[in-house]
Amino acid sequence: PKGKRISDYSVDNIGFIEEWMNTLPRKILDYRTPEELFEKYLNEIYAA
């Protein structure tokens, strides 16, 4: 929540939230996840 210090959260809790956010399909991404698009673009970069 806004106004709450990040230091109040454990590393495990932050990791859980990070994983949840990166694996959540998004309408703006045509119902793909940020994680899968990131991997796709990394593969394109390394293939070049």
C-alpha positions in Angstrom: 0.0 0.0 0.0 1.0 3.6 -0.6 2.9 5.1 2.3 4.1 1.8 3.7 7.8 1.2 3.8 9.2 -1.5 1.7 11.6 -2.4 4.5 8.5 -3.6 6.4 8.2 -6.6 4.0 10.3 -9.7 4.1 12.4 -10.8 1.1 10.1 -13.8 0.7 7.0 -11.6 0.6 8.6 -9.3 -2.0 9.6 -12.3 -4.1 6.1 -13.7 -3.9 4.6 -10.4 -5.1 7.2 -10.1 -7.9 6.4 -13.6 -9.1 2.6 -13.0 -9.0 2.9 -9.7 -10.9 5.2 -11.2 -13.6 3.0 -14.3 -14.3 -0.3 -12.5 -14.4 -1.8 -12.3 -17.9 -2.6 -8.7 -18.9 -5.2 -7.5 -21.3 -2.9 -4.7 -22.6 -0.4 -7.5 -23.5 -3.1 -9.4 -25.4 -3.5 -11.7 -22.4 0.1 -12.7 -22.3 2.3 -12.4 -19.2 5.1 -9.9 -18.8 7.4 -12.9 -18.1 6.7 -14.7 -21.4 7.1 -11.5 -23.5 10.4 -10.7 -21.7 11.7 -14.2 -22.6 10.5 -13.8 -26.2 12.3 -10.5 -26.6 15.5 -11.8 -25.0 15.5 -14.7 -27.4 15.2 -12.3 -30.3 18.1 -10.2 -29.0 20.3 -13.3 -28.5 19.4 -14.7 -31.9 20.5 -11.5 -33.7 
